[in-house]
């Protein structure tokens, strides 16, 4: 009996061992041998090339193309904090605007109690986050901020209107109108066909957009919602650029520039476009409203191959008389009381209200004018700009005195105020301390004591 129990125990042990071996074989067949494959649950199987650490063929994405190379730290963009106050540099208050690339000044307008600068930026850091067309707002001696408008668009014109600031630009396909609110946001947008030249002008509460292409000049009436109604009347002037617009009685007076010369047109809703004068082989420079015998007229300065000319136009834009300024390399006109003054690089001319010359004084030769272009603001501030820099000037008898030197190559924008003067320009090296973020910045420079010098 005892022997039978022993045999039964051994049979049970043998049976358990047999079941254990069978289970091991079955499990190995299902899951494989871990010691051979070495896989971890959830990991992706690798091909032989992956296991050997080989790289994908040249030109194919390795899945980490944006990662910095070994030892190179990732670039972290740096953005400005606004407002940013002007910096004092040698008696000047200076604000620079831009980023790490080139920033180019396009225009300036006063609105919302601020100075609004229009500039094009090739930057993506500091004062901007995207390259393209921007606005910058300056108030109380500080840069309040910037506003991105568009990429790959060319600025054309701007004006203050009902609802805000209207900015006109163009892409390769169309002309774009944008309304910017006092809160510095784009609130409305409209598109028109693409034009070669555009100018905005408000007369008697009506906002008009004059737009020129290769064959004619058209006019749109723009509403406060930016809807634009095109007039059926056009001015047939080939290749014209709208150089300047000013009020003339109940009409708008347009100065159109093309390869042949200057065309002076008037436009009114009742009469449409009327061609008043054509001056051949000259380039438009400047125009001043004048008054003679209780009658309004205009003094227009233009350049030609032989020098400059000062032309008297009546209220309708009809040519009255022309005085040549022979041999002048540059010139500018400004008012001095009731007299019209014309400064060239050679002489200072005085004209009466009838545009008859009454005096001429030789100007002492100096480097302030030589090789530069002369300009004059409506308030009579004189300045000269050229490749070697720009200078703000004052006349002392027949001598020119420099009161402020600037590095600007192109003509700066000069702003006159009661307390002083501000100059806006772009420069790669303004020479104003260590200011400047990149290849070229826009500068807003204020000289409070300008009129005291």
Residue, then its C-alpha position, 0 to 999 in steps of 0.5 A: x500500500x505504501x509502495x502504491x502511494x509512492x508510485x502515485x506521487x512520482x507519477x504526479x511529479x512527472x506529469x507536472x514536469x511534462x506540463x511545464x515543458x509543454x507550456x514553455x515550448x508553446x510560449x516560445x513558439x508564440x512569442x519567440x526567444x527574447x535572448x535572440x531578438x532583444x525587442x522591447x514591447x512598443x518599440x519600432x523594429x529597425x531595418x539593417x541599415x537603421x541598426x547599423x546607424x547609416x544616414x538616409x540618402x542625400x536630399x531626403x528628410x531625416x526627420x530633424x532638418x530644423x534642429x541646430x547642428x551639433x554644438x550650435x545653440x538654437x536662435x531665439x528671436x528678440x522682440x522690443x518692449x513698447x513704449x521705448x523712449x528716445x535716447x539723448x545723443x549730443x543734444x538730440x533726442x533719437x528714436x531708432x526703429x527696425x530690426x536685424x535686416x534693412x528697414x527703409x523709410x517711405x513716408x510720414x504723416x501726422x494723425x491721432x496726435x502722433x507721428x506715423x512713419x511708414x517703412x518697409x522692413x526686411x527684418x523679423x526681430x526687435x521692433x517687427x515680427x514679419x518682413x514687409x510693410x509696417x507703420x510705427x507710432x511715435x508720441x511724447x518722445x517715445x516709440x509706442x509700437x509698430x503695425x504690420x500691414x502686408x508682405x510683398x506690397x509697395x507703398x503708394x500714399x496715405x491720408x487722414x480720413x473719416x474713421x482713421x488713416x487710409x493707406x494705399x499700397x499695391x501688390x503684383x495683382x491689385x491696389x489695396x486700400x486699408x483703414x487703420x483706426x486710432x487703436x492702431x488696428x486695420x479695420x477695413x480693407x478694399x481692393x482695386x485694379x493695379x495702378x502705376x501711380x496713386x495719390x489721395x486728396x480730400x476736397x470739400x469733404x470728398x475723398x478722392x483717389x487719383x490713379x494712373x496707368x500707362x494710358x490714362x488717369x482715373x479718379x475714384x470717390x472713396x466712402x468712409x466704408x472704403x467703397x470706391x466709385x470710379x468716375x467715367x471721366x478720365x485724363x488721357x495722358x500716357x505714362x503719367x505719374x501723379x506727382x502732386x495735387x493741390x486745391x484750386x478754387x472748386x477744382x483739384x489741380x493735378x501735376x502729372x509727370x511723364x517722359x515728355x514733361x509736366x501736364x497740369x490738369x484740373x478735375x471737378x465733378x461737374x467738368x471732369x478733367x481739363x488739361x490746362x498746361x503742358x511744359x515740355x522737357x522738364x521735371x516737377x520739383x515744387x509748387x507754392x500757392x501765391x497771391x497777387x492783385x487779390x488773385x490766387x495763383x501758383x509758382x511752380x519750380x521745375x528742372x530741365x537740361x539747362x538748369x531750372x525754371x520758375x513758372x507762374x500759373x493762374x488759378x486754373x493752371x494756365x501758364x502765365x510766365x516762365x523765368x529760367x534759372x540757367x546753370x543752376x544744378x539745384x534749387x528750392x523755393x520758399x516764402x519770405x513774407x510776400x516775397x518768393x525766394x528761390x535759392x540755387x547753388x549759385x544765387x539767391x533770387x527774390x521775386x515779387x508776388x507777380x513773380x517778377x525778379x526784384x533782386x539777385x545775390x550770389x551765394x558763397x560756394x561751399x560744400x553744404x550745397x555742392x553735389x547735393x539737392x536743395x529742398x525747402x519745407x512749406x515753413x521755409x526750413x532749408x536742407x540739402x541732401x546727397x551721397x555724403x550726407x544731409x544738412x539743415x541750413x539757415x541763411x545769414x545774408x548770402x551765406x549758408x550755415x549748417x545747424x545740423x548734420x545728418x548721414x542720410x543719403x536720400x532726402x530726409x523728411x523734415x517736420x517743423x514744430x513750435x518748439x523745434x524741428x524733427x528729422x526722419x531718415x533711414x541710415x546704415x550708420x547714423x553715427x548716433x552712438x550705438x543705436x541701430x539694430x541691423x543693416x539699416x534702421x529708420x531714425x526719428x531725430x528731434x532737435x529742440x533748440x534748432x531755432x535758437x542756433 
